[in-house]
Amino acid sequence: MKQWLIDKGIDAKRIYADNYARSTVENALFSRYALAKHHIKHAALISSGSHVRRGRALFEIATLESGPQGITIETVAALDKPLDELQKVSEKDLLGIYRDGLKTMGLPMFNSGALQD
């Protein structure tokens, strides 16, 4: 992704990629430190259309919990499904946001089949 952005004209100095996270939760938690360290007030979250809603929610939760405060997070989605399908929030989408939102806040995973993938 980083090289693609550079190829499209984005200055490499403006790209802070997280290459360590194993999940969206970890990506939100790890990235908040880079955002704070570099005093970033405006960030772009780039993901697939079916994933960007959850990613944005987790980044907002992570930054509300421990900063940086006042950051604006814009989203850019690559369409991986028809647009009319992506505009609808399914029950599965909501469960994923709730489950991962709780993890982002440091709450343990529930032992419930309904909340697990």
C-alpha positions as CSV (number, residue, x, y, z in Angstrom):
1,M,0.0,0.0,0.0
2,K,2.8,2.4,0.9
3,Q,4.5,2.0,-2.5
4,W,1.2,2.4,-4.3
5,L,0.6,5.7,-2.5
6,I,4.1,6.9,-3.4
7,D,3.5,5.9,-7.0
8,K,0.3,8.0,-6.9
9,G,2.3,11.1,-5.8
10,I,2.0,11.0,-2.0
11,D,5.2,12.1,-0.3
12,A,6.8,9.1,1.5
13,K,7.4,11.4,4.5
14,R,3.6,11.7,5.0
15,I,3.0,8.0,5.1
16,Y,3.1,6.2,8.5
17,A,2.3,2.6,7.8
18,D,1.7,0.0,10.6
19,N,3.5,-3.2,9.6
20,Y,3.2,-4.9,13.0
21,A,-0.5,-5.2,13.7
22,R,-2.2,-8.6,13.3
23,S,-5.7,-7.3,13.5
24,T,-7.7,-4.1,13.0
25,V,-7.8,-3.7,16.8
26,E,-4.0,-3.8,17.0
27,N,-3.7,-1.5,14.0
28,A,-5.9,1.2,15.8
29,L,-4.0,0.8,19.1
30,F,-0.5,0.8,17.5
31,S,-1.3,3.7,15.1
32,R,-2.5,6.1,17.8
33,Y,1.0,6.3,19.1
34,A,2.4,7.2,15.7
35,L,-0.4,9.8,15.3
36,A,0.5,11.4,18.7
37,K,4.2,11.2,18.2
38,H,4.1,13.0,14.9
39,H,1.4,15.5,16.1
40,I,-0.9,14.5,13.3
41,K,-4.3,16.2,13.3
42,H,-5.7,14.8,10.0
43,A,-5.3,11.1,9.0
44,A,-6.6,9.0,6.2
45,L,-7.7,5.4,6.9
46,I,-7.6,3.4,3.7
47,S,-9.3,0.0,3.6
48,S,-11.8,-2.2,1.7
49,G,-15.4,-0.9,1.5
50,S,-16.6,-3.8,3.6
51,H,-14.1,-3.1,6.3
52,V,-13.7,0.7,6.5
53,R,-16.7,1.3,8.7
54,R,-15.3,-1.0,11.4
55,G,-11.8,0.4,11.0
56,R,-13.0,4.0,11.5
57,A,-15.0,3.1,14.6
58,L,-12.0,1.4,16.1
59,F,-9.6,4.3,15.3
60,E,-12.1,6.8,16.9
61,I,-12.4,4.6,20.0
62,A,-8.6,4.2,20.3
63,T,-8.0,8.0,20.0
64,L,-10.8,8.9,22.4
65,E,-9.4,6.5,25.0
66,S,-5.8,7.8,25.0
67,G,-5.3,10.4,22.3
68,P,-4.3,12.1,20.2
69,Q,-7.3,14.4,20.9
70,G,-8.9,16.4,18.1
71,I,-7.8,14.3,15.2
72,T,-9.8,14.1,12.1
73,I,-10.0,10.7,10.5
74,E,-11.0,10.6,6.8
75,T,-11.8,7.2,5.2
76,V,-11.1,6.0,1.7
77,A,-12.7,2.8,0.6
78,A,-11.8,0.4,-2.2
79,L,-15.1,-1.0,-3.5
80,D,-15.1,-4.7,-3.0
81,K,-18.9,-5.1,-3.2
82,P,-21.6,-3.1,-5.0
83,L,-22.0,0.3,-3.5
84,D,-25.7,-0.2,-2.6
85,E,-24.7,-3.3,-0.6
86,L,-21.9,-1.4,1.2
87,Q,-24.2,1.4,2.2
88,K,-26.3,-1.0,4.3
89,V,-25.1,-1.9,7.8
90,S,-25.7,-5.6,8.4
91,E,-26.2,-7.2,11.8
92,K,-22.9,-9.0,11.2
93,D,-21.2,-5.6,10.6
94,L,-22.6,-4.2,13.8
95,L,-21.6,-7.3,15.8
96,G,-18.0,-6.9,14.5
97,I,-17.9,-3.2,15.4
98,Y,-19.2,-3.9,18.9
99,R,-16.9,-6.9,19.5
100,D,-13.8,-5.1,18.3
101,G,-14.8,-1.9,19.9
102,L,-14.8,-3.6,23.3
103,K,-11.4,-5.2,22.6
104,T,-10.1,-1.7,21.6
105,M,-11.2,-0.4,25.0
106,G,-9.4,-3.3,26.7
107,L,-12.4,-5.4,27.6
108,P,-12.0,-9.1,27.3
109,M,-13.6,-11.1,24.6
110,F,-16.9,-12.6,25.5
111,N,-17.3,-16.4,25.4
112,S,-20.4,-16.2,23.2
113,G,-20.7,-17.8,19.8
114,A,-23.0,-14.9,18.8
115,L,-20.1,-12.4,19.2
116,Q,-17.4,-14.4,17.6
117,D,-16.9,-14.7,13.9
